[in-house]
Amino acid sequence: MSENKTANPGPLGLLGFGMTTVLLNLHNSGIIELSAVIVAMGFAMGGLAQIIAGIKEFSRNNIFGATAFTAYGCFWWSLIFIWNPVFGGEPADPLSMGFYLLLWGIFTGFMSVATLKHNIATRVVFFSLTALFLLLALGDFTGVEAIHVLAGVVGIVCGLSAIYASVAQVINAEFGKEVLPMGSHK
């Protein structure tokens, strides 16, 4: 069997996820308004870049990466459709959004279990993302703004951890050694 010489698409997916997550959670924490900046980043980096990374992970036979990047890329696109009901639908009510985010939290919680076989950086991304989705769902269910702000802070940490994991993989691959630690998976 020949060695796979295909470039690792993981850093692209993590960067797309991380940058978009930071921007959205700057909004959730009350620092910036929801604007075309977040929507455009969500479409391009959150959606397209992650879907491309996910499709490339399928060709590398990486079930975890393929599922995660493709699913979260579709999350961003679905969120954009929710914000901009282009098909004539009504804007989402808090209860519907709560269940939408809860389902993503449950899915992410299960994906987090799989990261126990991965490095610490990946675990931080997924466990903080699980907390983010659950907090956002709780905020929508209760209407308590402080929960949304807390979720925003958790989301900024989550996004920055994904950016770090992306950059660490690129730098480590370029130098052929661990320059930026990812944490052992053992």
PyRosetta script that sets phi, psi and omega in degrees:
from pyrosetta import init, pose_from_sequence

init()
pose = pose_from_sequence("MSENKTANPGPLGLLGFGMTTVLLNLHNSGIIELSAVIVAMGFAMGGLAQIIAGIKEFSRNNIFGATAFTAYGCFWWSLIFIWNPVFGGEPADPLSMGFYLLLWGIFTGFMSVATLKHNIATRVVFFSLTALFLLLALGDFTGVEAIHVLAGVVGIVCGLSAIYASVAQVINAEFGKEVLPMGSHK")
pose.set_psi(1, 134.5)
pose.set_omega(1, -178.6)
pose.set_phi(2, -84.0)
pose.set_psi(2, 153.3)
pose.set_omega(2, 179.5)
pose.set_phi(3, -73.1)
pose.set_psi(3, 140.7)
pose.set_omega(3, 178.8)
pose.set_phi(4, -73.2)
pose.set_psi(4, 118.1)
pose.set_omega(4, -179.6)
pose.set_phi(5, -101.5)
pose.set_psi(5, 9.5)
pose.set_omega(5, 179.9)
pose.set_phi(6, -73.8)
pose.set_psi(6, 136.1)
pose.set_omega(6, 178.6)
pose.set_phi(7, -61.2)
pose.set_psi(7, 148.2)
pose.set_omega(7, 179.4)
pose.set_phi(8, -72.5)
pose.set_psi(8, 116.3)
pose.set_omega(8, 178.7)
pose.set_phi(9, -80.9)
pose.set_psi(9, -6.4)
pose.set_omega(9, -177.3)
pose.set_phi(10, -55.6)
pose.set_psi(10, -46.3)
pose.set_omega(10, 180.0)
pose.set_phi(11, -60.0)
pose.set_psi(11, -36.5)
pose.set_omega(11, 177.1)
pose.set_phi(12, -63.9)
pose.set_psi(12, -47.0)
pose.set_omega(12, 179.5)
pose.set_phi(13, -62.4)
pose.set_psi(13, -43.0)
pose.set_omega(13, 179.0)
pose.set_phi(14, -65.3)
pose.set_psi(14, -39.3)
pose.set_omega(14, 178.8)
pose.set_phi(15, -65.7)
pose.set_psi(15, -45.2)
pose.set_omega(15, 177.7)
pose.set_phi(16, -59.5)
pose.set_psi(16, -44.8)
pose.set_omega(16, 177.9)
pose.set_phi(17, -63.7)
pose.set_psi(17, -49.4)
pose.set_omega(17, -173.9)
pose.set_phi(18, -64.0)
pose.set_psi(18, -46.9)
pose.set_omega(18, -178.0)
pose.set_phi(19, -63.5)
pose.set_psi(19, -43.4)
pose.set_omega(19, -179.2)
pose.set_phi(20, -67.9)
pose.set_psi(20, -39.8)
pose.set_omega(20, -179.8)
pose.set_phi(21, -64.3)
pose.set_psi(21, -42.1)
pose.set_omega(21, 177.2)
pose.set_phi(22, -60.6)
pose.set_psi(22, -49.1)
pose.set_omega(22, -178.4)
pose.set_phi(23, -59.4)
pose.set_psi(23, -48.2)
pose.set_omega(23, -178.6)
pose.set_phi(24, -62.0)
pose.set_psi(24, -37.0)
pose.set_omega(24, -176.4)
pose.set_phi(25, -83.4)
pose.set_psi(25, -14.1)
pose.set_omega(25, 164.7)
pose.set_phi(26, -64.6)
pose.set_psi(26, -35.1)
pose.set_omega(26, 174.4)
pose.set_phi(27, -70.4)
pose.set_psi(27, -49.2)
pose.set_omega(27, -178.6)
pose.set_phi(28, -57.9)
pose.set_psi(28, -33.3)
pose.set_omega(28, -179.4)
pose.set_phi(29, -84.8)
pose.set_psi(29, -0.6)
pose.set_omega(29, 175.3)
pose.set_phi(30, 88.3)
pose.set_psi(30, 10.9)
pose.set_omega(30, -177.4)
pose.set_phi(31, -82.6)
pose.set_psi(31, -39.8)
pose.set_omega(31, 178.9)
pose.set_phi(32, -131.2)
pose.set_psi(32, 161.2)
pose.set_omega(32, 177.3)
pose.set_phi(33, -81.8)
pose.set_psi(33, 155.9)
pose.set_omega(33, 170.9)
pose.set_phi(34, -71.0)
pose.set_psi(34, 122.4)
pose.set_omega(34, -175.3)
pose.set_phi(35, -145.0)
pose.set_psi(35, -179.2)
pose.set_omega(35, 177.4)
pose.set_phi(36, -59.8)
pose.set_psi(36, -24.7)
pose.set_omega(36, 178.2)
pose.set_phi(37, -60.7)
pose.set_psi(37, -48.2)
pose.set_omega(37, -179.4)
pose.set_phi(38, -69.4)
pose.set_psi(38, -42.3)
pose.set_omega(38, -179.1)
pose.set_phi(39, -63.2)
pose.set_psi(39, -45.2)
pose.set_omega(39, -179.8)
pose.set_phi(40, -64.9)
pose.set_psi(40, -43.1)
pose.set_omega(40, 177.6)
pose.set_phi(41, -64.1)
pose.set_psi(41, -39.3)
pose.set_omega(41, 178.2)
pose.set_phi(42, -62.7)
pose.set_psi(42, -40.1)
pose.set_omega(42, 179.4)
pose.set_phi(43, -69.3)
pose.set_psi(43, -49.4)
pose.set_omega(43, -172.5)
pose.set_phi(44, -78.2)
pose.set_psi(44, -58.3)
pose.set_omega(44, -174.9)
pose.set_phi(45, -88.0)
pose.set_psi(45, -44.1)
pose.set_omega(45, 179.6)
pose.set_phi(46, -66.9)
pose.set_psi(46, -42.4)
pose.set_omega(46, -177.9)
pose.set_phi(47, -91.0)
pose.set_psi(47, -70.9)
pose.set_omega(47, -171.5)
pose.set_phi(48, -61.1)
pose.set_psi(48, -49.6)
pose.set_omega(48, -177.9)
pose.set_phi(49, -60.9)
pose.set_psi(49, -40.0)
pose.set_omega(49, 179.8)
pose.set_phi(50, -70.6)
pose.set_psi(50, -38.7)
pose.set_omega(50, 178.7)
pose.set_phi(51, -65.1)
pose.set_psi(51, -41.4)
pose.set_omega(51, 176.1)
pose.set_phi(52, -60.6)
pose.set_psi(52, -46.7)
pose.set_omega(52, 179.0)
pose.set_phi(53, -60.8)
pose.set_psi(53, -41.4)
pose.set_omega(53, 179.4)
pose.set_phi(54, -62.8)
pose.set_psi(54, -43.7)
pose.set_omega(54, 178.8)
pose.set_phi(55, -63.5)
pose.set_psi(55, -40.4)
pose.set_omega(55, 177.3)
pose.set_phi(56, -66.1)
pose.set_psi(56, -34.1)
pose.set_omega(56, 177.0)
pose.set_phi(57, -65.8)
pose.set_psi(57, -34.7)
pose.set_omega(57, 175.0)
pose.set_phi(58, -57.7)
pose.set_psi(58, -44.7)
pose.set_omega(58, -177.4)
pose.set_phi(59, -69.4)
pose.set_psi(59, -19.0)
pose.set_omega(59, 176.6)
pose.set_phi(60, -92.9)
pose.set_psi(60, 3.0)
pose.set_omega(60, -179.3)
pose.set_phi(61, 61.7)
pose.set_psi(61, 34.5)
pose.set_omega(61, 177.5)
pose.set_phi(62, -101.7)
pose.set_psi(62, 93.8)
pose.set_omega(62, -175.6)
pose.set_phi(63, -62.3)
pose.set_psi(63, -42.5)
pose.set_omega(63, -179.8)
pose.set_phi(64, -61.5)
pose.set_psi(64, -54.0)
pose.set_omega(64, -178.8)
pose.set_phi(65, -62.1)
pose.set_psi(65, -40.4)
pose.set_omega(65, 179.9)
pose.set_phi(66, -63.7)
pose.set_psi(66, -45.5)
pose.set_omega(66, -179.3)
pose.set_phi(67, -67.5)
pose.set_psi(67, -47.3)
pose.set_omega(67, -176.7)
pose.set_phi(68, -63.3)
pose.set_psi(68, -55.5)
pose.set_omega(68, -174.7)
pose.set_phi(69, -65.8)
pose.set_psi(69, -41.3)
pose.set_omega(69, 179.8)
pose.set_phi(70, -66.7)
pose.set_psi(70, -44.4)
pose.set_omega(70, -179.6)
pose.set_phi(71, -63.4)
pose.set_psi(71, -47.5)
pose.set_omega(71, -177.8)
pose.set_phi(72, -71.7)
pose.set_psi(72, -28.5)
pose.set_omega(72, 171.9)
pose.set_phi(73, -63.1)
pose.set_psi(73, -42.2)
pose.set_omega(73, 176.4)
pose.set_phi(74, -68.0)
pose.set_psi(74, -32.3)
pose.set_omega(74, 174.0)
pose.set_phi(75, -55.8)
pose.set_psi(75, -49.8)
pose.set_omega(75, -177.5)
pose.set_phi(76, -61.5)
pose.set_psi(76, -42.5)
pose.set_omega(76, 179.5)
pose.set_phi(77, -65.3)
pose.set_psi(77, -41.3)
pose.set_omega(77, 179.1)
pose.set_phi(78, -65.4)
pose.set_psi(78, -37.2)
pose.set_omega(78, 178.4)
pose.set_phi(79, -63.6)
pose.set_psi(79, -39.4)
pose.set_omega(79, 177.2)
pose.set_phi(80, -62.9)
pose.set_psi(80, -41.4)
pose.set_omega(80, 177.1)
pose.set_phi(81, -64.6)
pose.set_psi(81, -36.1)
pose.set_omega(81, 177.8)
pose.set_phi(82, -64.9)
pose.set_psi(82, -43.6)
pose.set_omega(82, -179.7)
pose.set_phi(83, -68.1)
pose.set_psi(83, -32.0)
pose.set_omega(83, -176.9)
pose.set_phi(84, -126.5)
pose.set_psi(84, 83.9)
pose.set_omega(84, -175.3)
pose.set_phi(85, -66.7)
pose.set_psi(85, 80.2)
pose.set_omega(85, -175.3)
pose.set_phi(86, -69.5)
pose.set_psi(86, -16.2)
pose.set_omega(86, -178.4)
pose.set_phi(87, -99.0)
pose.set_psi(87, 17.9)
pose.set_omega(87, 176.1)
pose.set_phi(88, 83.8)
pose.set_psi(88, 8.3)
pose.set_omega(88, 179.5)
pose.set_phi(89, -75.6)
pose.set_psi(89, 165.8)
pose.set_omega(89, 177.1)
pose.set_phi(90, -80.7)
pose.set_psi(90, 149.7)
pose.set_omega(90, 174.2)
pose.set_phi(91, -58.1)
pose.set_psi(91, 149.8)
pose.set_omega(91, -177.0)
pose.set_phi(92, -69.9)
pose.set_psi(92, 137.0)
pose.set_omega(92, 174.7)
pose.set_phi(93, -85.7)
pose.set_psi(93, 160.2)
pose.set_omega(93, -177.7)
pose.set_phi(94, -57.3)
pose.set_psi(94, -36.8)
pose.set_omega(94, -179.9)
pose.set_phi(95, -65.1)
pose.set_psi(95, -44.8)
pose.set_omega(95, 177.7)
pose.set_phi(96, -62.3)
pose.set_psi(96, -43.9)
pose.set_omega(96, 178.4)
pose.set_phi(97, -63.4)
pose.set_psi(97, -37.6)
pose.set_omega(97, 178.0)
pose.set_phi(98, -59.4)
pose.set_psi(98, -45.4)
pose.set_omega(98, 179.2)
pose.set_phi(99, -69.1)
pose.set_psi(99, -37.6)
pose.set_omega(99, 176.4)
pose.set_phi(100, -57.8)
pose.set_psi(100, -50.1)
pose.set_omega(100, -179.0)
pose.set_phi(101, -69.4)
pose.set_psi(101, -34.5)
pose.set_omega(101, 176.7)
pose.set_phi(102, -62.6)
pose.set_psi(102, -43.2)
pose.set_omega(102, 177.8)
pose.set_phi(103, -61.2)
pose.set_psi(103, -41.7)
pose.set_omega(103, 177.0)
pose.set_phi(104, -65.6)
pose.set_psi(104, -35.4)
pose.set_omega(104, 177.3)
pose.set_phi(105, -65.4)
pose.set_psi(105, -40.9)
pose.set_omega(105, 178.3)
pose.set_phi(106, -64.8)
pose.set_psi(106, -47.8)
pose.set_omega(106, 177.8)
pose.set_phi(107, -57.4)
pose.set_psi(107, -45.7)
pose.set_omega(107, -177.8)
pose.set_phi(108, -66.8)
pose.set_psi(108, -35.4)
pose.set_omega(108, 175.8)
pose.set_phi(109, -60.4)
pose.set_psi(109, -43.0)
pose.set_omega(109, 177.0)
pose.set_phi(110, -66.3)
pose.set_psi(110, -39.9)
pose.set_omega(110, 177.6)
pose.set_phi(111, -65.1)
pose.set_psi(111, -32.3)
pose.set_omega(111, 178.3)
pose.set_phi(112, -62.8)
pose.set_psi(112, -35.9)
pose.set_omega(112, 177.2)
pose.set_phi(113, -59.5)
pose.set_psi(113, -41.3)
pose.set_omega(113, 179.3)
pose.set_phi(114, -64.2)
pose.set_psi(114, -27.2)
pose.set_omega(114, -179.0)
pose.set_phi(115, -71.8)
pose.set_psi(115, -9.4)
pose.set_omega(115, 176.3)
pose.set_phi(116, -63.0)
pose.set_psi(116, -14.5)
pose.set_omega(116, 174.9)
pose.set_phi(117, -96.4)
pose.set_psi(117, 4.1)
pose.set_omega(117, -177.2)
pose.set_phi(118, -110.8)
pose.set_psi(118, -177.8)
pose.set_omega(118, 179.1)
pose.set_phi(119, -74.6)
pose.set_psi(119, 168.5)
pose.set_omega(119, -176.5)
pose.set_phi(120, -64.2)
pose.set_psi(120, -37.7)
pose.set_omega(120, 180.0)
pose.set_phi(121, -58.1)
pose.set_psi(121, -43.3)
pose.set_omega(121, 179.3)
pose.set_phi(122, -66.9)
pose.set_psi(122, -39.2)
pose.set_omega(122, 177.6)
pose.set_phi(123, -61.4)
pose.set_psi(123, -42.9)
pose.set_omega(123, 179.8)
pose.set_phi(124, -60.7)
pose.set_psi(124, -44.6)
pose.set_omega(124, 179.4)
pose.set_phi(125, -57.6)
pose.set_psi(125, -51.2)
pose.set_omega(125, -172.3)
pose.set_phi(126, -75.0)
pose.set_psi(126, -38.9)
pose.set_omega(126, 179.0)
pose.set_phi(127, -70.5)
pose.set_psi(127, -36.7)
pose.set_omega(127, 176.5)
pose.set_phi(128, -70.7)
pose.set_psi(128, -32.5)
pose.set_omega(128, 176.1)
pose.set_phi(129, -67.3)
pose.set_psi(129, -38.6)
pose.set_omega(129, 175.6)
pose.set_phi(130, -59.6)
pose.set_psi(130, -47.5)
pose.set_omega(130, 178.4)
pose.set_phi(131, -60.6)
pose.set_psi(131, -41.3)
pose.set_omega(131, 179.8)
pose.set_phi(132, -59.3)
pose.set_psi(132, -51.9)
pose.set_omega(132, -179.3)
pose.set_phi(133, -60.6)
pose.set_psi(133, -43.0)
pose.set_omega(133, -178.5)
pose.set_phi(134, -66.9)
pose.set_psi(134, -39.0)
pose.set_omega(134, 176.8)
pose.set_phi(135, -66.3)
pose.set_psi(135, -42.2)
pose.set_omega(135, 178.3)
pose.set_phi(136, -62.6)
pose.set_psi(136, -41.8)
pose.set_omega(136, 178.1)
pose.set_phi(137, -62.2)
pose.set_psi(137, -46.1)
pose.set_omega(137, 178.9)
pose.set_phi(138, -60.7)
pose.set_psi(138, -40.6)
pose.set_omega(138, 177.3)
pose.set_phi(139, -61.3)
pose.set_psi(139, -40.9)
pose.set_omega(139, 177.8)
pose.set_phi(140, -70.4)
pose.set_psi(140, -39.8)
pose.set_omega(140, 179.5)
pose.set_phi(141, -65.1)
pose.set_psi(141, -37.3)
pose.set_omega(141, -174.5)
pose.set_phi(142, -97.6)
pose.set_psi(142, -23.4)
pose.set_omega(142, -175.8)
pose.set_phi(143, 75.6)
pose.set_psi(143, 12.1)
pose.set_omega(143, -179.2)
pose.set_phi(144, -84.6)
pose.set_psi(144, 112.1)
pose.set_omega(144, -176.2)
pose.set_phi(145, -62.3)
pose.set_psi(145, -35.0)
pose.set_omega(145, -179.7)
pose.set_phi(146, -59.6)
pose.set_psi(146, -31.1)
pose.set_omega(146, 177.8)
pose.set_phi(147, -68.5)
pose.set_psi(147, -39.3)
pose.set_omega(147, 177.0)
pose.set_phi(148, -63.9)
pose.set_psi(148, -39.9)
pose.set_omega(148, 178.7)
pose.set_phi(149, -64.6)
pose.set_psi(149, -45.5)
pose.set_omega(149, 176.7)
pose.set_phi(150, -59.9)
pose.set_psi(150, -43.1)
pose.set_omega(150, 177.1)
pose.set_phi(151, -59.0)
pose.set_psi(151, -40.4)
pose.set_omega(151, 178.6)
pose.set_phi(152, -60.0)
pose.set_psi(152, -41.7)
pose.set_omega(152, 178.5)
pose.set_phi(153, -64.9)
pose.set_psi(153, -46.1)
pose.set_omega(153, 177.4)
pose.set_phi(154, -60.3)
pose.set_psi(154, -40.6)
pose.set_omega(154, 180.0)
pose.set_phi(155, -64.9)
pose.set_psi(155, -37.5)
pose.set_omega(155, 176.9)
pose.set_phi(156, -64.0)
pose.set_psi(156, -44.4)
pose.set_omega(156, 177.3)
pose.set_phi(157, -60.8)
pose.set_psi(157, -44.8)
pose.set_omega(157, 179.3)
pose.set_phi(158, -59.3)
pose.set_psi(158, -49.5)
pose.set_omega(158, -179.0)
pose.set_phi(159, -62.7)
pose.set_psi(159, -43.4)
pose.set_omega(159, 178.1)
pose.set_phi(160, -63.9)
pose.set_psi(160, -35.6)
pose.set_omega(160, 178.2)
pose.set_phi(161, -67.1)
pose.set_psi(161, -34.9)
pose.set_omega(161, 176.9)
pose.set_phi(162, -69.4)
pose.set_psi(162, -40.0)
pose.set_omega(162, 176.6)
pose.set_phi(163, -61.7)
pose.set_psi(163, -44.1)
pose.set_omega(163, 177.8)
pose.set_phi(164, -59.1)
pose.set_psi(164, -46.8)
pose.set_omega(164, -179.2)
pose.set_phi(165, -61.3)
pose.set_psi(165, -37.8)
pose.set_omega(165, 177.7)
pose.set_phi(166, -64.1)
pose.set_psi(166, -53.5)
pose.set_omega(166, -177.1)
pose.set_phi(167, -63.7)
pose.set_psi(167, -39.4)
pose.set_omega(167, 178.8)
pose.set_phi(168, -60.8)
pose.set_psi(168, -42.8)
pose.set_omega(168, 179.2)
pose.set_phi(169, -64.1)
pose.set_psi(169, -42.1)
pose.set_omega(169, 179.9)
pose.set_phi(170, -65.2)
pose.set_psi(170, -50.9)
pose.set_omega(170, -177.6)
pose.set_phi(171, -63.4)
pose.set_psi(171, -44.7)
pose.set_omega(171, 179.8)
pose.set_phi(172, -62.1)
pose.set_psi(172, -39.4)
pose.set_omega(172, 178.6)
pose.set_phi(173, -67.1)
pose.set_psi(173, -40.5)
pose.set_omega(173, -179.0)
pose.set_phi(174, -65.6)
pose.set_psi(174, -39.2)
pose.set_omega(174, -178.9)
pose.set_phi(175, -87.2)
pose.set_psi(175, -11.7)
pose.set_omega(175, 179.5)
pose.set_phi(176, 70.0)
pose.set_psi(176, 19.4)
pose.set_omega(176, 177.9)
pose.set_phi(177, -158.6)
pose.set_psi(177, 168.9)
pose.set_omega(177, -179.6)
pose.set_phi(178, -79.8)
pose.set_psi(178, 104.9)
pose.set_omega(178, 174.4)
pose.set_phi(179, -93.4)
pose.set_psi(179, -47.3)
pose.set_omega(179, 175.8)
pose.set_phi(180, -107.8)
pose.set_psi(180, 119.0)
pose.set_omega(180, -175.0)
pose.set_phi(181, -69.3)
pose.set_psi(181, 142.0)
pose.set_omega(181, 175.5)
pose.set_phi(182, -108.0)
pose.set_psi(182, -13.5)
pose.set_omega(182, -178.3)
pose.set_phi(183, 86.7)
pose.set_psi(183, 132.2)
pose.set_omega(183, -178.3)
pose.set_phi(184, -62.7)
pose.set_psi(184, 148.3)
pose.set_omega(184, 176.4)
pose.set_phi(185, -90.2)
pose.set_psi(185, 4.1)
pose.set_omega(185, -178.8)
pose.set_phi(186, -100.8)
pose.dump_pdb("model.pdb")
